[in-house]
Amino acid sequence: MADPYEVLAVSARASEAEIRERYLQLVREFPPDRAPERFAEIRAAFDELRDPKRRLAKQVFSLAADDSLESLAADLRSRLLSARVPSDALLALADSP
């Protein structure tokens, strides 16, 4: 699957409201009856980004091409520092079994 941020043309730091607004703009531009393949791609990207758990996993755990342990640790550290997840979503993740 293509990068959902690229599909929706939003930054990784976009808020949930910005992601939803962009999704609605794209759906108006590419409705399912006129552009079914593009609509499916847009919908899949939105589904991946609207769920806080999946979005956090995408921001934090996607791997880079460089496999060295040091680069993975540095990359993970920077992703954790830059991840924008609402505090209630983090608390829900902490409370889940």
Buried (B, 14 or more C-beta within 10 A) or exposed (E): EEEBBEBBEBEBEBEBEEBBBBBEEBBEEBEEEEBEEBBEBBBBBBEBBBEBEEBBEBBBEEEEEEEEEEEEEEBBEEBEEEBEBEEEBEEEEEEEE
